[in-house]
Amino acid sequence: MNRAVALRAHAERHRTDRIGWLRATVLGANDGIVSTASLVIGVAAAGSGTGNILLVGVAGLVAGAMSMAAGEYVSVHSQADTEAADLSRERAEFKADPQAEQRELAGIYVGRGLQPDLARQVAMQLMAHDALITHARDELGMGGPMNAQPVQAALASAASFAVGAALPLAVTALAPAEAQITWVSAASLSFLAVLGVVAAKVGGAPVAAGAWRVTFWGALAMAVTAGAGALFGAVA
């Protein structure tokens, strides 16, 4: 077996590669289900009719999806700006004193357990291969020159929020008017449990814990919103 074949045979794909899009997708879908279901239940508890409930739910879907997209874009773009600034600083430091940067990298490897002579050799060889990526990974903790993907995160959050929000809205449209709260609550909690299971499986986490976590907090949000809707509906 030659070197290239050996490298291919031992190539591994880890779940940490999925963290960026998985976080944005799960967060968006979870927010879409919880916020829309809570909104629908709160308005229904206040005594509104199905037409008004659906109108409020659709408005919540659109506003929530845009808010998720904008918030995720700004947040991740800020991360991208910080990464770019750090990389620019590293480039300047390479130009000013490459030997100091090599000693700094060797010191990092010594701290991780390598002998000083071996650490210096590793630092020298890695910097000769790609100094910027080496420092981005081992000094700055980046996975590469640019980890942050603002547009990807924004689109994933908006799309997943819209899909999540559409689920309780569909149940609202199909449920009998006198049992909307029961139907929407039960269906939304089921959706959340499924989301927790899928996210746990994709991320390699315990399935039961993932399902329980999202279901519990979703149920709490719906209960609080239903109580507020009933209270203000009675006052009105």
Residue pairs with C-beta under 8 A, 6 or more apart in sequence:
1 9
15 202
15 203
15 204
18 202
18 203
19 203
20 147
20 149
20 152
20 153
21 152
21 153
21 156
22 199
22 202
22 203
24 72
24 152
24 153
24 156
24 157
24 160
25 156
25 157
25 160
26 160
26 195
26 199
27 68
27 157
27 160
28 68
28 72
28 156
28 157
28 158
28 159
28 160
28 161
28 164
29 160
29 161
29 163
29 164
29 195
30 164
30 192
30 195
30 214
30 218
31 64
31 68
31 161
31 164
32 61
32 64
32 65
32 160
32 161
32 162
32 163
32 164
32 165
32 166
32 167
33 164
33 165
33 167
33 168
33 188
33 191
33 192
33 195
33 218
34 188
34 192
34 217
34 218
34 221
34 222
35 60
35 64
35 165
35 221
36 57
36 60
36 61
36 64
36 164
36 165
36 167
36 168
36 169
37 168
37 184
37 185
37 188
37 218
37 222
38 221
38 222
38 224
38 225
38 226
39 56
39 57
39 60
39 225
40 53
40 56
40 57
40 168
40 169
40 172
40 180
40 184
41 181
41 184
41 185
41 222
41 225
41 226
41 229
42 225
42 226
42 228
42 229
43 52
43 53
43 56
43 57
43 229
44 53
44 172
44 180
44 181
44 184
44 229
45 181
45 225
45 226
45 227
45 229
45 230
45 233
46 229
46 230
46 232
46 233
46 236
47 233
48 56
48 233
49 177
50 172
50 173
50 177
50 180
53 172
53 180
54 169
54 172
54 173
57 165
57 168
57 169
57 172
58 169
60 165
61 161
61 162
61 165
61 166
61 169
64 161
64 165
65 158
65 159
65 161
65 162
65 165
66 158
68 154
68 157
68 158
68 161
69 154
69 155
69 157
69 158
70 154
71 157
72 150
72 153
72 154
72 156
72 157
72 158
73 150
73 151
73 153
73 154
75 153
76 148
76 149
76 150
76 153
76 154
77 148
77 150
79 147
79 148
80 146
80 148
80 149
80 150
83 140
83 142
83 145
83 146
83 147
83 148
84 146
86 136
86 140
86 142
87 132
87 136
87 140
87 145
90 101
90 132
90 135
90 136
90 139
90 140
91 132
93 100
93 101
94 101
94 131
94 132
98 127
98 131
101 127
101 131
101 135
102 120
102 123
102 124
102 127
103 123
104 139
105 123
105 126
105 127
105 134
105 135
105 138
105 139
106 116
106 119
106 120
106 122
106 123
107 119
108 138
108 139
109 118
109 119
109 122
109 123
109 138
110 116
110 119
114 122
123 134
126 134
126 138
127 134
127 135
132 145
133 144
133 145
136 142
136 144
136 145
137 143
137 144
164 191
164 195
167 187
167 188
167 191
168 184
168 187
168 188
168 191
171 183
171 184
171 187
171 188
172 180
172 183
172 184
174 183
175 183
175 184
176 183
181 226
185 219
185 222
188 218
188 222
189 215
189 218
189 219
189 222
192 211
192 214
192 215
192 218
193 211
193 214
193 215
194 211
195 214
196 207
196 210
196 211
196 212
196 213
196 214
196 215
197 207
197 210
197 211
199 205
199 210
199 214
200 206
200 207
200 209
200 210
200 211
201 207
203 210
